[in-house]
Amino acid sequence: MSLSGLIRALPKAELHLHIEGTLTPERMWSLAQRHGITLPYESVDAITDAYQFSDLQSFLDLYYQGADVLRDEQDFYLLMQDYLASCNAQNIVHAEIMFDPQTHTKRGVGFDVFMPGFLKALEEAKQMWGITSTLIMCFLRDLPESDAFDTLAQAEPWYEHITAVGLDSAEVGNPPEKFTDVFAQARARGFKCVAHAGEEGPPEYIVQALDVLHVNRIDHGVKCELAPALMARLRDKQIALTVCPQSNLKLCVIDDMAQHNILRLLDAGLLVTVNADDPSYFDGDLVANFMALERELGMTAAQLRQLVINGFTGSFLPEAVKARHIASVNSVFEMAG
């Protein structure tokens, strides 16, 4: 079997995926029409053409504009359903899905609107395709910590459906330590913790996420290579990094995929994983990200195997379930010869 064939055939986990970032131009257009919203674009093609970014902030501006078409429970159901159908097509068997409540609550769209839509789609995907999932509630780091506290309180009726809290949005100028207290409260309430760090921000933000927020894993983390002691710590502790290659390219964290350090980090023994981040905006789902590593970085079958296994190892699944998935990955390789 070719490496491309293996990429498609392997059962996979995705650990860094923003559900709002799966909004396709077609879905954005149809929902805008449904709600009578006037977009600053004349067509689906015009929206697609706008999906070009110079940095993280220029992406976020369009991202939040796109989210405005999400108004009622059915919209959020369709958004999640679209992504889960994509998971089924890619053989993603487990997804840990981030969502941004503040993007919606600041528009007057509450938890009682988006959570039922999400949960309906997640349950259907489990029943139809066997896809398991967890939800990660993210705080927007460009807003005050007091807003994050409000969000944590608003989410209380839905705690049983949320596995972890996270930290995302504009990284530069918004260090993890800004959210020390709300993460402490989230941990006290039993949530696992993750945080975007070391994407555009410095390695010090990764250190803060570990030492101040006490996160279970790091989202992105590619700047760790600039700090050898941090690299050694991540390797020795086997702290997962949810790396998003196509995202890094589209947001100009790197200038060329051939410059990406993911395979160097992997070969150095770090627990790196491959993820799509915001696939509709970054021109690449999970399979496309793996394909880019083969095409641009010469990823080997052994590296592919380890990256896919790392996706399960770094997940929040129970250890016995992780072991079953990893055994399935190894079985595909054994059958492929």
Helices and strands as residue ranges (DSSP letters): H 3-9, E 12-18, G 19-22, H 25-35, H 44-50, H 56-67, H 73-90, E 92-99, H 101-105, H 111-129, E 132-140, H 145-154, G 156-161, E 164-168, G 176-179, H 180-188, E 192-197, H 203-211, E 217-220, G 222-226, H 228-237, E 241-243, H 245-250, G 257-259, H 262-267, E 272-274, H 286-297, H 301-313, H 319-336
